Amino acid sequence: MTRFSPLRHGATKRWDDCGTRRRGLVFLVILLGSLMPCLFLQQSFRLSLSREDAQMSHRHWLTSEQLQVLNVFLEGAASQNKEVAIVLAGKSDYLVEEYDLLANFFYFAKDAAFVENLLLVALDSATASKAAEIGYGYVYPFFNGSVPRTEAKYQLLTEAVDLGYTVVFSSLEMVWLRKPWDALGAGQSLQLIQQRPAAVAVPGGPLKSTRKLQESGRGGSRRRLQEGDQLGAGTSVAFLRPSKNTLAFLRTMAEAVTSYPGVKEEEVLNAVLKLADGGGSDPLPGKVSLGGGLTWESINRGRFWDGLAEVQPEPPTGGDFLAGAFDVSGGSFSPRNVRYRFREARLWSADRALVTCLRSQGAQLQQMAEQGGKQQRRRRRGLKAEGGACNGGRGFMYYFEELEHNGLNNQRQELRTALAMAEYMGRTLVLPRFYREHKQATPVLLDYFFDYDGFEAEFPDTLPGSMLEVLFPDWEKLPIQNIDISTDPKPPPDAPWLGRLKNFKASRYHFGATEEEVTEWFGSNSDPLLVFYSAFRRFGQFKDAAKQLAFDQRVYRGLAPHPVTAALRNQTVDALREMTPSNTYNCFHLRRGDTFLTLHPKYEKSMEEIVDLLKVYLPPEEVLYISTDASIEETRVLFSHGGYKEVHFLGDFFPAWGWNHVTNENGEETMRLGQIDQAVCSQGRLFVGNLWSTFTLHIGFIRRMNGAEQVCQDIYAREEEVGPDFVFY
């Protein structure tokens, strides 16, 4: 039972007992956005604070009675050493469809064995009720709607530390894998987590190994933050041990966020730290003077598994990290998207029921297989038939990601086919990994290339790829299904799983299997999981034209580009349209690089011949935009001499702010760049491409979905050779 200790205002021991006068602290942060444009909004502001020379004011934000109530909750939740974890939560933290961070935080806090020392500050009655339903033991009601969330945070933290409690503050986006104070307790009394790394601008220098931007891009370049770079402080985690240092910081922050409600908390925090450090260099890494001899210490971001990283490492384990970090700075991830990241990290508690069900079923199937006999085989078939009961009556499907053929257009086309097959077979698709660079093992998640909100809205019945090994630990021992379409990608001859390969010959070859063939081959298969070698072009179209059109429209909406990619497309398209009174331009996709010329010697012609061919379809007097993997400047000169007056490329309009979005940590371009080229071509009045290229085919697909009058003209006029069954994707 919680012991109630009545407190009178001022009767409890405080940690700032020294009598000195206040002195003024005034500072100005100028052009904060220009210093770290990817970490802060481009906003400058003036923050004025004051304090006595050696003593902060004794201001309390809670009344004497409110302090008594707060202390009751703190005393109940705290350990014998007066250690307590504090989390703030309001409606926005759980009332976004199934985005239930409250339950998720509680689940893993229980796993990490500190849920008994957890105090949830509920900012509204609905949150308090929800928390009680979940099982939170201590829920402090702070239902003052007139106090903004950030102000409430620092006011309550100040009062808790002033009452003598050692506090670990955490946002709900952290998934703790160990007790936080066990790892942080040996450090300084004031510890703040580092900001999440992001890209920063640096002057000069071209981008590396880019044809699209290097030769025609303008301005300097950018790079990503690397080891040794200085980072500011973040707001998602703080360790607060009672001391004059800690209280000075908390009271300063409480005053600052109250005085400047329109400024982001992270900006205010780092401005305060710069002021306290004399306004000099960046405060991190290490310990920094906070004025008056006060110090603080950074909590190394490397101790937190970054669930929002571009290239995804293996999901975390408790022994390696303090927590999984999903704290979003700047609102760049939507709630659905963050939930997807939790799930890919295997840190979403709602998935545990599915894991438990499938593992139990797997154990039963294994036991029956070992026992043998006709009766067991019948029972096993019956159990497999109802295996989808763990997933609403649906089995699962997965396919290998082929690194050798991992161009983005192949990846997108393969996903489209897998979604269609899974839907036709009544199975849930386990999402594959995607790759950031061509023929390089740099795995990224679906949201790197595509707008995840749009994808989930159109294809909700999918599972994160990392769940495969959790749900099916022995999946690599299962049979491998291969629909043979007589073209690449083909199973490698030295693959260790060739003995488990089951081949099915598609009668229509590269047009993919028909519905009848899929039904014949897999319709009676009741295995919980079907694993395919590849999905690239393995399934053609639905027989029902209306169903196919509806599916195409879902693919169009569900695989829309990442929002930043779309913004870069819009900026380029606007710039092109402004160059002509007709507000239009034409586009040509010139495919020359890689092994394309050697693979298609029958058709490919010289650049000079291509210029002459293009004039038949695209008037030289109109603005021409070229998407190509050839040398930009050589192509510009060639087409200009061939009679085209206005020849442009992506780099002519590409803004400096977008370079980080399309390059990796070494400044090398990723396949996002080609996505923008495709999107720009999709908006042109006329489009000419190469039907032997999946890059061209996807541009044609976008144009068809956009309702363009002219979809795609092949530069070599091979439409009849392609045939009516060829699918634009």
Secondary structure, DSSP 8 states (H G I E B T S, - for coil): --------TTTS--S------EEEEEEEE--HHHHSTTTS-S--EEEEEEEESS------SS-HHHHHHHHHHHHHHS-TT-EEEEEEE-GGGT-STT--HHHHHHHHHHHTT-GGGEEEEESSHHHHHHHHHHT-SEEEE---TTS-HHHHHHHHHHHHHHTT-EEEEE-TTEEESS-HHHHHTTS-SEEEEE----EEEE-S---BS-HHHHTT--S-EEEE--TT----EEEEEEEE-SSHHHHHHHHHHHHHHHH-TTS-HHHHHHHHHHHHTTT-S---SSEEE-STT-EEEEE-GGGEEETT-SB------TTT-SEEE---STT-S-HHHHHHHHHHTT--GGGHHHHHHHHHHHHHHHHHHHH-SHHHHHHHHHHHHTGGGGGTT-EEEEE---GGG--HHHHHHHHHHHHHHHHHHTEEEE---EESSTTS--EE-HHHHB-HHHHHHH--SEE-TTHHHHH-TTGGGS-EEEEE-SSSS---TT-TTGGGEEEEE-TTGGG-B-HHHHHHHHTT---SEEEES--TT-B---SSHHHHHHHHHHHHHHT-B-HHHHHHHHHHHHHHHTTSTT---EEEEE--TTTHHHH-TTT---HHHHHHHHTTTS-TTS-EEEEESS-HHHHHHHHHHTT-S-EE-GGGT--GGGHHHHB-TTSBB-THHHHHHHHHHHTSSSEEE-TT-HHHHHHHHHHHHHT-S---EETT--HHHH-TT----
